[in-house]
Amino acid sequence: MSDSGDRAKRPGEKPGGNRPEGGRPGRGGPANDRPRRDGDRPQNTDRVTRGRPEADLSKNPRERRPSGDRPGYQGRSPREIEDRDPFGTKSVRTRHDDPEVPESVQPKDLDRVARSQLKTLSKENADGVARHLAMVANLIESNPQLAHAHAVSAARRAGRIAVVRETLAITAYSIGDFALALRELRTYRRISGRDDQLPLMVDSERGLGRPDRALELGRSVPRESLPAEVQVQLAIAMSGARLDLGQIDAALVELQIPQLDPDKAFSWSPALFDAYAAVLEDLGREDEAEEWWQRSDRAMDALGAGDGEDDVIEVVEEELDEGDPVADDDSAAGDPIAGDGGGAEPERG
C-alpha cells in the first residue's frame, strides 16, 4: 500500500504474526521444482493498510493459483489473457451481483485516509464504496473470493478512485488472477502517480510466467526513489524472479540491500531475513542460513515486545561484568538481533 507510517496493526499483533510457532516461510522459486515447505507462512497478510489488505509476496505466485477454476483461460497465452481489455475500458465484468454487506459494517470502518479519496463521489455512493472496501479488509484472509467480489462492486461504483483500483488489484492477486492484478496496478499507478505497488507488479509478472519481464519492470524505477519498505518488498520479488530463472547466486545478490542489517529490527526485517536465509539454504550454505533464521526470529520477538509506536528496534551492545546476572528465559523477547551479540538489549529508537 502507500505510506508505511499509516499502517495499522490489530491490537496485540506481532509483525508477521501469522507465522506458525517455529515455522519458517517459503518463497518464490522455479515453479517446476520448488514445493512448499511445511510451516510456510504468508508474509504480512494479517496487516491492513488504510483499510486495504496487503498482498503476499513470500512465495512463487504461480503456486497459489487454484487449478481448474478459471474457465475459458485454458490454452490461451499470458499475453492474450492480460490483453483481453488492452485499453482498460472494462475494469470489471459486465455481469456482477453485489455481495451483501451486513448492517454492522459502516463507512466509518474504513480507514480515514482511504475515505478521504472518496470525497469526489456523492455521499450515498461514497458510503456504499466505503462499506465494500471495509468488507474487503475483513474478508481478505478468510475468504479472498468474496473479498474480491466486494472489490469488484466498489470498482463498478468508483472506477476512477486510486484506492479502489488498488484494492481490486490486490484481491485479484490473492485469487490468482495475475493478469487482472497487473492491469489494475497499472491503472492505479497512472491515477495516483505512485510506484509503491511496484513489487506487486513484479510478482504479478512472475505469476504470468514472465520472470524476465518482472526483472525488467523492477529495474525501471530507481530504487532510491522508493520508500525503504517498498525497496525491501521489491528486493524480495526480484530475488524470486531470479529463482524462477534458476539464478540462485543472483537471487542472493538481489537481497543484499542496505536494509539487510542484522543489528536492527525494522517492520520489514523478518521477511527480508527469511528470504535471505532461504536462498542461502538453496546455495547449500546451511550454517549461514541458520544464523539468518535465528536473526529473523529475534527480530520478530523484539518487534513484538514493543508498544507498536516505533518502526525500528536498535541493538545496543553492552559489556557485562563477571558478577552481573544474565537475563533469564522470561526476557527472551528482548534478545539481541545480531547473532553474536552476547549481552545486547534492544532499545526502541
C-alpha positions in Angstrom: 0.0 0.0 0.0 1.0 3.6 0.3 2.8 5.2 3.3 4.2 2.7 5.8 3.6 5.1 8.6 -0.2 4.8 8.0 -0.1 1.1 8.5 -2.5 -0.1 11.3 -2.0 -3.3 13.2 -4.6 -5.2 15.1 -4.3 -5.0 18.9 -1.7 -7.3 20.3 -0.4 -8.3 16.9 3.2 -9.1 16.3 4.7 -8.1 12.9 4.3 -11.1 10.6 2.3 -12.6 13.4 0.6 -15.4 11.4 3.8 -17.4 11.2 3.3 -20.7 13.0 5.4 -21.3 16.1 8.8 -22.4 14.9 7.7 -22.2 11.3 9.7 -20.8 8.5 8.3 -19.3 5.4 8.8 -20.4 1.9 9.5 -18.0 -1.0 9.3 -17.8 -4.8 11.4 -20.1 -6.9 11.3 -22.2 -10.1 7.7 -23.3 -10.3 8.5 -26.8 -11.5 10.9 -27.9 -8.7 10.1 -25.9 -5.6 7.4 -27.5 -3.4 6.1 -25.6 -0.5 7.6 -26.4 2.9 5.6 -27.4 5.9 5.2 -24.5 8.2 5.2 -21.9 5.4 3.5 -18.7 6.2 2.3 -15.9 4.1 4.1 -12.5 4.6 2.2 -9.7 6.1 -1.3 -10.8 5.1 -2.6 -10.2 8.6 -1.9 -6.5 8.3 -4.2 -3.9 6.9 -3.1 -0.6 5.5 -5.7 2.2 5.2 -8.4 -0.4 5.2 -7.0 -2.5 2.4 -5.2 -5.8 2.5 -1.5 -6.3 1.8 -0.6 -8.9 -0.8 1.6 -11.9 0.0 5.0 -11.7 -1.9 6.7 -14.5 0.1 6.1 -17.4 -2.3 6.0 -18.0 -6.1 2.7 -16.6 -7.1 2.1 -19.4 -9.6 2.0 -21.9 -6.7 -1.0 -20.0 -5.3 -3.2 -20.2 -8.4 -6.1 -22.6 -7.9 -6.2 -25.3 -10.6 -9.1 -25.6 -12.9 -11.2 -22.8 -11.5 -10.8 -20.3 -14.3 -12.9 -21.5 -17.3 -12.1 -20.1 -20.7 -8.4 -19.5 -19.9 -7.1 -22.9 -20.9 -4.9 -22.9 -23.9 -4.6 -19.1 -24.0 -1.2 -17.4 -23.7 -0.4 -15.0 -20.9 -0.4 -12.1 -23.3 -3.9 -13.0 -24.6 -5.2 -13.2 -21.0 -3.6 -9.9 -20.0 -4.7 -8.0 -23.1 -8.4 -9.1 -23.0 -9.1 -5.4 -22.4 -6.0 -3.6 -23.7 -7.4 -0.1 -23.2 -8.8 -0.6 -19.8 -12.3 0.3 -20.8 -13.9 -2.6 -18.9 -12.3 -2.7 -15.4 -14.8 -5.4 -14.2 -17.1 -7.9 -15.7 -20.4 -6.6 -17.0 -22.5 -9.1 -15.1 -22.0 -8.9 -11.4 -24.2 -9.3 -8.4 -23.2 -7.1 -5.5 -22.4 -9.2 -2.4 -24.4 -8.4 0.7 -22.9 -6.0 3.3 -24.0 -6.5 6.8 -25.7 -3.5 8.5 -23.0 -3.7 11.2 -20.4 -2.6 8.6 -20.4 1.2 8.3 -18.4 3.7 6.2 -16.5 4.7 9.3 -15.0 1.2 9.5 -12.8 2.2 6.5 -9.6 4.0 7.3 -9.9 7.8 7.3 -7.2 8.3 4.7 -8.9 5.9 2.3 -12.3 7.5 3.0 -10.8 10.9 2.1 -10.2 9.7 -1.5 -14.0 9.1 -1.9 -14.9 12.7 -1.3 -15.4 13.3 -5.0 -18.3 10.8 -5.0 -21.9 11.6 -3.9 -22.4 10.8 -0.2 -24.6 7.8 -0.9 -22.1 6.3 -3.4 -19.1 7.1 -1.2 -20.8 5.3 1.7 -21.5 2.3 -0.4 -18.0 2.1 -1.7 -16.5 2.5 1.8 -18.6 -0.3 3.1 -17.5 -2.6 0.3 -13.8 -1.7 0.9 -14.3 -2.3 4.6 -15.6 -5.8 3.8 -12.5 -6.5 1.7 -10.3 -5.8 4.7 -12.4 -8.0 6.9 -12.5 -11.0 4.4 -9.2 -11.0 2.5 -7.6 -13.6 4.8 -10.6 -15.9 5.4 -12.5 -15.6 2.1 -10.4 -14.0 -0.7 -13.0 -14.8 -3.4 -15.8 -13.0 -1.5 -13.3 -10.1 -0.8 -12.7 -9.9 -4.5 -16.4 -9.7 -5.2 -16.7 -6.7 -2.8 -13.7 -5.1 -4.5 -15.4 -5.6 -7.9 -18.5 -3.9 -6.5 -16.5 -1.0 -5.3 -14.8 -0.6 -8.7 -18.1 -0.6 -10.5 -19.2 2.3 -8.4 -15.9 4.3 -8.3 -13.6 3.1 -11.0 -11.6 6.4 -11.1 -10.6 6.3 -7.5 -7.0 5.2 -6.9 -7.6 3.3 -3.6 -10.4 1.3 -5.3 -8.3 0.2 -8.2 -5.5 -0.7 -5.8 -7.8 -2.8 -3.7 -9.2 -4.6 -6.8 -5.7 -5.4 -7.9 -4.7 -6.8 -4.5 -7.8 -9.1 -4.3 -7.3 -10.2 -7.9 -3.7 -11.1 -7.0 -5.0 -13.0 -3.9 -7.2 -15.3 -6.0 -4.5 -15.9 -8.7 -5.8 -13.6 -11.4 -2.4 -12.1 -12.1 -3.4 -10.6 -15.5 -6.2 -8.6 -13.9 -4.0 -7.7 -10.9 -1.3 -6.3 -13.3 -3.7 -4.3 -15.3 -5.4 -2.8 -12.3 -2.0 -2.0 -10.7 -1.0 -0.1 -13.9 -4.3 1.8 -13.7 -3.7 2.6 -10.0 -0.2 3.8 -10.9 -1.5 6.0 -13.6 -4.2 7.6 -11.4 -2.1 8.0 -8.3 1.3 8.7 -9.8 2.9 6.4 -7.2 5.3 3.5 -7.5 4.6 1.9 -4.1 2.9 -1.1 -5.7 5.9 -1.9 -8.0 6.8 -5.1 -6.0 3.3 -6.5 -6.5 3.5 -5.6 -10.3 6.8 -7.5 -10.4 5.3 -10.5 -8.7 2.3 -10.4 -10.9 4.6 -10.7 -13.9 6.1 -13.7 -12.2 2.6 -15.2 -11.8 2.1 -14.8 -15.5 5.3 -16.9 -16.1 7.4 -13.9 -17.2 10.3 -13.6 -14.8 12.4 -11.7 -17.5 9.8 -9.1 -17.8 9.5 -9.0 -14.0 13.2 -8.1 -13.7 12.9 -5.5 -16.4 9.9 -3.9 -14.6 11.7 -3.9 -11.3 14.7 -2.1 -12.8 12.5 0.6 -14.4 12.3 2.7 -11.3 15.4 4.0 -9.3 15.5 2.1 -6.0 16.5 5.2 -4.0 13.3 6.9 -5.1 11.2 4.3 -3.3 10.4 4.2 0.5 12.5 1.8 2.4 9.8 -0.8 3.0 8.9 -0.8 -0.7 12.6 -1.3 -1.5 12.6 -4.4 0.7 9.5 -5.8 -0.9 10.9 -5.2 -4.4 14.2 -6.9 -3.5 12.2 -10.0 -2.3 10.1 -10.0 -5.5 13.2 -9.6 -7.7 15.0 -12.3 -5.9 12.0 -14.6 -6.5 12.2 -13.8 -10.3 15.9 -14.8 -10.2 15.0 -18.0 -8.6 12.3 -18.6 -11.3 15.2 -18.4 -13.8 17.4 -20.7 -11.7 19.8 -17.9 -11.0 20.4 -18.7 -7.3 23.6 -16.6 -6.9 21.9 -13.6 -8.4 18.9 -14.2 -6.2 21.1 -13.8 -3.2 22.7 -10.6 -4.6 19.2 -9.0 -5.1 18.6 -9.3 -1.3 22.0 -7.7 -0.3 20.5 -4.3 0.2 21.2 -1.7 2.9 18.1 -2.8 4.8 19.7 -6.2 5.3 21.0 -5.1 8.7 21.3 -7.8 11.4 21.8 -5.2 14.1 18.4 -3.5 13.8 14.8 -4.8 13.5 12.5 -2.8 11.3 9.0 -3.9 10.5 10.3 -5.4 7.2 13.3 -7.2 8.7 11.8 -10.6 9.5 10.6 -11.1 5.9 13.9 -9.9 4.4 15.9 -12.1 6.8 13.7 -15.1 6.0 14.2 -14.6 2.2 17.9 -14.3 2.6 18.1 -17.4 4.8 16.1 -19.4 2.3 18.3 -18.5 -0.6 21.4 -19.4 1.4 19.8 -22.8 2.0 19.4 -23.3 -1.7 23.1 -22.5 -2.1 24.0 -25.2 0.4 25.2 -22.7 3.0 23.3 -24.2 5.8 25.2 -22.7 8.8 24.8 -19.2 7.4 21.2 -19.8 6.7 20.6 -20.9 10.3 22.1 -17.7 11.6 19.7 -15.6 9.5 16.7 -17.8 10.5 17.7 -17.1 14.1 18.0 -13.4 13.4 14.6 -13.4 11.9 13.1 -15.0 15.0 14.9 -12.5 17.2 13.7 -9.6 15.1 10.1 -10.9 15.3 10.4 -11.2 19.1 12.0 -7.8 19.5 9.3 -6.1 17.4 6.5 -8.0 19.1 7.8 -6.8 22.5 7.5 -3.2 21.5 4.5 -1.0 22.0 3.7 -0.6 18.3 4.6 3.1 18.2 8.1 2.6 16.8 9.1 1.2 13.5 12.7 0.1 14.5 14.3 -1.6 17.3 18.0 -0.8 17.7 20.6 -3.1 19.2 22.9 -1.6 21.8 25.9 -3.8 22.8 26.8 -3.7 26.5 29.7 -5.5 28.2 28.7 -7.5 31.3 30.9 -7.6 34.4 31.7 -11.1 35.7 29.2 -10.7 38.6 26.3 -9.2 36.5 23.3 -11.5 36.3 22.4 -13.0 32.9 18.8 -12.5 31.6 16.6 -15.5 32.1 14.1 -17.0 29.8 11.4 -14.5 30.6 13.4 -11.8 28.8 13.7 -13.8 25.6 11.6 -11.2 23.7 14.3 -8.7 24.3 17.1 -10.8 22.8 19.6 -9.0 20.6 19.0 -9.3 16.9 22.7 -9.8 16.0 23.5 -13.4 16.1 26.7 -12.9 18.1 25.6 -10.1 20.4 26.3 -11.6 23.8 24.8 -9.1 26.1 22.8 -6.8 23.8 19.5 -5.3 24.7 17.0 -3.8 22.2 16.1 -0.2 22.5 13.3 1.5 20.7 14.7 4.2 18.6 
